[in-house]
């Protein structure tokens, strides 16, 4: 199987795919060493690494530099979080995605949020047209580009039932345009997850959250992919802060060398 077929099979095997998200070369290599052969990037983590807020506040060239180093430094298959494409016009979006694919990415996340207008989604047909253009224009060396179409319906719509209906509708339209999977972050209610999966034409990807962290239960519901998002980055950042405080207050620096316990 080529990489596209491998990734598709991971999403349709009936086994929950756990996707860790890297923000730099060391984090990517750590996931690879742990046995993950398919990893993602986290736009949040990469932006924070360079001192930016998430949501395309980081210039694309700076984001790309980090992604390129990850792609060149690990042998795992990598899908890149492209947010909304780091542009407004379709041609620039396609050019940006083409750069990460040329660097070695086998898949992308592509979301329907409007970055310069908080609380809005791109019109469904417009987003579908862009997905179709990406699918028809860009291919990896090993086959088609795997597109994980993210919809932020549960972020912008506070009525869960209405958000569910729109999510199902967008899934159908995005699938017809060429999307391979549907990513619905900030959906954690088990009943709604089950309803979505029962009515969705695409494999469903959700984000690990306090209410959606039981891998066995999520697999029973039929979730295909569980993304860690910025979760590991956040844990690492908190641990870094804790370690800095310990180093400041410690009488001995043995914790740097494994001779003193790290609390």
C-alpha positions as CSV (number, residue, x, y, z in Angstrom):
1,X,0.0,0.0,0.0
2,X,1.1,3.6,-0.6
3,X,1.0,6.1,2.2
4,X,-2.5,7.3,1.3
5,X,-3.9,3.8,1.3
6,X,-2.1,3.1,4.6
7,X,-3.6,6.2,6.2
8,X,-7.1,5.4,4.9
9,X,-6.8,1.9,6.3
10,X,-5.9,3.3,9.7
11,X,-9.1,5.3,9.6
12,X,-11.4,2.4,8.5
13,X,-9.9,-0.5,10.5
14,X,-12.4,-0.3,13.3
15,X,-9.5,0.4,15.7
16,X,-9.2,3.8,17.3
17,X,-6.3,5.7,15.7
18,X,-4.5,7.8,18.4
19,X,-2.7,10.7,16.7
20,X,0.0,12.6,18.7
21,X,0.7,16.2,17.6
22,X,4.3,17.5,17.5
23,X,5.5,21.1,17.7
24,X,9.2,20.7,17.0
25,X,11.8,18.0,16.0
26,X,12.4,16.6,19.6
27,X,8.7,16.1,20.2
28,X,8.2,14.4,16.8
29,X,11.2,12.1,17.4
30,X,9.9,11.3,20.9
31,X,6.5,10.2,19.4
32,X,8.3,8.2,16.7
33,X,10.6,6.5,19.4
34,X,7.4,5.6,21.3
35,X,6.2,3.6,18.3
36,X,3.9,6.1,16.5
37,X,4.3,5.7,12.7
38,X,1.7,8.4,11.9
39,X,1.9,11.8,13.7
40,X,0.4,15.2,13.2
41,X,1.6,18.7,13.9
42,X,-0.1,21.2,16.2
43,X,-0.6,24.7,15.0
44,X,-1.1,25.8,18.6
45,X,2.2,24.3,19.7
46,X,4.2,25.6,16.8
47,X,2.8,29.1,17.2
48,X,3.5,29.1,20.9
49,X,7.0,27.8,20.3
50,X,7.8,31.0,18.4
51,X,5.8,33.4,20.6
52,X,2.6,33.7,18.6
53,X,-1.1,33.0,19.4
54,X,-2.9,30.2,17.6
55,X,-5.2,31.1,14.7
56,X,-2.8,31.9,11.9
57,X,-1.1,34.8,13.8
58,X,2.3,33.1,13.0
59,X,3.5,34.0,9.5
60,X,3.2,31.0,7.2
61,X,6.9,31.0,6.3
62,X,7.8,30.7,10.0
63,X,5.3,27.9,10.5
64,X,6.6,26.1,7.4
65,X,10.2,26.3,8.6
66,X,9.3,24.3,11.8
67,X,7.2,21.8,9.8
68,X,9.9,21.3,7.2
69,X,12.4,20.4,9.9
70,X,10.0,17.9,11.5
71,X,9.4,16.3,8.0
72,X,13.1,16.1,7.3
73,X,14.0,14.7,10.7
74,X,11.7,11.8,11.3
75,X,10.6,8.8,9.2
76,X,7.0,8.6,10.5
77,X,4.2,9.7,8.2
78,X,3.2,13.3,9.0
79,X,0.0,15.1,8.6
80,X,0.3,18.9,8.9
81,X,-2.2,21.2,10.6
82,X,-2.8,23.9,8.0
83,X,-5.5,25.7,9.9
84,X,-7.5,27.5,7.2
85,X,-4.6,27.5,4.7
86,X,-2.8,30.7,6.0
87,X,-4.5,32.7,3.2
88,X,-7.9,33.9,2.0
89,X,-7.6,33.1,-1.7
90,X,-7.7,29.6,-3.0
91,X,-4.6,29.9,-5.2
92,X,-2.4,30.9,-2.2
93,X,-4.0,28.2,0.0
94,X,-3.1,25.6,-2.6
95,X,0.4,27.0,-3.0
96,X,1.0,26.9,0.8
97,X,-0.3,23.3,1.0
98,X,1.8,22.4,-2.0
99,X,4.9,23.5,-0.1
100,X,4.3,21.2,2.9
101,X,3.5,18.3,0.6
102,X,6.7,18.9,-1.4
103,X,8.5,18.9,1.9
104,X,7.1,15.4,2.7
105,X,3.7,15.7,4.3
106,X,1.2,12.9,3.5
107,X,-1.9,14.7,4.8
108,X,-3.3,17.9,6.1
109,X,-5.9,19.3,8.5
110,X,-7.9,22.0,6.7
111,X,-10.6,23.9,8.6
112,X,-13.6,26.0,7.7
113,X,-13.1,28.9,10.3
114,X,-12.7,32.4,9.0
115,X,-9.6,33.6,10.7
116,X,-10.2,37.4,10.4
117,X,-13.8,37.1,11.6
118,X,-14.3,35.5,15.0
119,X,-17.2,33.1,15.2
120,X,-17.8,32.6,11.5
121,X,-17.4,29.7,9.2
122,X,-16.6,29.8,5.5
123,X,-19.7,29.2,3.4
124,X,-20.1,25.4,3.0
125,X,-20.0,25.4,-0.8
126,X,-17.0,27.7,-0.9
127,X,-15.1,25.5,1.5
128,X,-16.1,22.4,-0.5
129,X,-14.9,24.1,-3.7
130,X,-11.5,24.7,-2.0
131,X,-11.3,21.1,-0.8
132,X,-12.0,19.9,-4.3
133,X,-9.3,22.2,-5.8
134,X,-6.8,21.0,-3.2
135,X,-7.6,17.3,-3.9
136,X,-7.5,17.7,-7.7
137,X,-4.3,19.9,-7.7
138,X,-2.0,18.4,-5.1
139,X,-0.8,14.8,-4.7
140,X,2.0,13.3,-2.6
141,X,4.8,11.2,-4.1
142,X,2.9,8.1,-3.0
143,X,-0.6,9.0,-4.0
144,X,-3.4,11.4,-3.2
145,X,-3.3,13.9,-0.3
146,X,-5.2,12.7,2.7
147,X,-7.5,15.6,3.7
148,X,-8.9,15.8,7.2
149,X,-11.6,18.4,6.9
150,X,-12.1,20.2,10.2
151,X,-15.4,21.9,10.9
152,X,-15.8,24.3,13.8
153,X,-19.5,24.0,14.0
154,X,-19.4,23.1,17.7
155,X,-17.3,26.1,18.4
156,X,-19.3,28.8,16.7
157,X,-22.8,27.3,17.4
158,X,-23.9,27.1,21.0
159,X,-27.0,25.0,20.3
160,X,-25.7,21.4,20.2
161,X,-28.5,20.0,18.2
162,X,-28.2,22.7,15.5
163,X,-24.5,22.2,15.5
164,X,-24.9,18.5,15.0
165,X,-27.3,19.0,12.0
166,X,-24.9,21.4,10.3
167,X,-21.9,19.1,11.0
168,X,-23.7,16.2,9.3
169,X,-24.6,18.5,6.3
170,X,-21.0,19.8,6.0
171,X,-19.6,16.2,6.2
172,X,-21.7,15.2,3.2
173,X,-20.7,18.2,1.2
174,X,-17.0,17.9,2.1
175,X,-17.0,14.2,1.4
176,X,-18.4,14.8,-2.1
177,X,-15.6,17.4,-2.6
178,X,-12.9,14.8,-1.8
179,X,-12.3,15.0,2.0
180,X,-11.2,11.8,3.6
181,X,-12.1,12.3,7.2
182,X,-14.1,14.8,9.3
183,X,-12.5,16.5,12.3
184,X,-14.9,17.9,14.9
185,X,-13.0,19.5,17.8
186,X,-14.7,20.4,21.1
187,X,-17.3,17.7,20.7
188,X,-17.2,15.6,23.8
189,X,-20.9,14.6,24.5
190,X,-21.1,10.8,24.0
191,X,-24.7,10.9,22.7
192,X,-23.9,13.6,20.2
193,X,-20.7,11.7,19.1
194,X,-22.7,8.6,18.6
195,X,-25.4,10.4,16.6
196,X,-22.8,12.1,14.4
197,X,-21.0,8.8,13.6
198,X,-24.4,7.1,12.8
199,X,-25.2,9.8,10.3
200,X,-21.7,10.8,8.9
201,X,-20.4,9.6,5.6
202,X,-16.8,10.1,6.6
203,X,-14.6,8.6,9.4
204,X,-14.9,10.9,12.4
205,X,-11.9,12.5,14.2
206,X,-12.4,14.2,17.6
207,X,-10.1,16.1,19.9
208,X,-9.0,14.6,23.3
209,X,-10.8,16.5,26.0
210,X,-11.6,15.9,29.7
211,X,-15.0,14.5,28.7
212,X,-13.6,12.6,25.7
213,X,-10.5,10.8,26.9
214,X,-11.5,7.1,27.4
215,X,-10.1,5.4,24.3
216,X,-12.1,2.2,24.8
217,X,-15.4,4.1,25.1
218,X,-14.6,6.3,22.0
219,X,-13.8,3.2,20.0
220,X,-17.1,1.6,21.0
221,X,-18.9,4.7,19.8
222,X,-17.1,4.3,16.5
223,X,-14.7,7.2,16.6
224,X,-12.0,6.6,14.0
225,X,-9.3,9.1,15.1
226,X,-8.5,10.8,18.4
227,X,-6.1,13.7,18.1
228,X,-4.1,14.9,21.1
229,X,-4.0,18.4,19.7
230,X,-2.0,20.8,21.9
231,X,-2.4,18.5,24.9
232,X,1.1,17.1,25.1
233,X,2.6,20.6,24.4
234,X,0.6,22.0,27.3
235,X,1.8,19.2,29.7
236,X,5.4,19.8,28.6
237,X,5.1,23.5,29.1
238,X,3.6,23.1,32.5
239,X,6.4,20.6,33.4
240,X,9.0,23.1,32.2
241,X,7.6,25.8,34.4
242,X,7.6,23.4,37.4
243,X,11.2,22.3,36.7
244,X,12.3,25.9,36.4
245,X,10.9,26.6,39.9
246,X,12.6,23.5,41.3
247,X,15.9,24.5,39.9
248,X,15.5,28.0,41.3
249,X,14.8,26.7,44.8
250,X,16.9,23.5,44.9
251,X,20.0,23.2,47.0
252,X,21.4,20.6,44.6
253,X,21.1,20.5,40.8
254,X,21.2,16.7,40.8
255,X,17.7,16.5,39.2
256,X,19.4,17.6,36.0
257,X,21.6,14.4,36.1
258,X,19.2,11.9,37.5
259,X,20.7,11.8,40.9
260,X,17.8,13.7,42.6
261,X,14.2,12.9,42.1
262,X,12.0,15.2,39.9
263,X,9.0,16.0,42.0
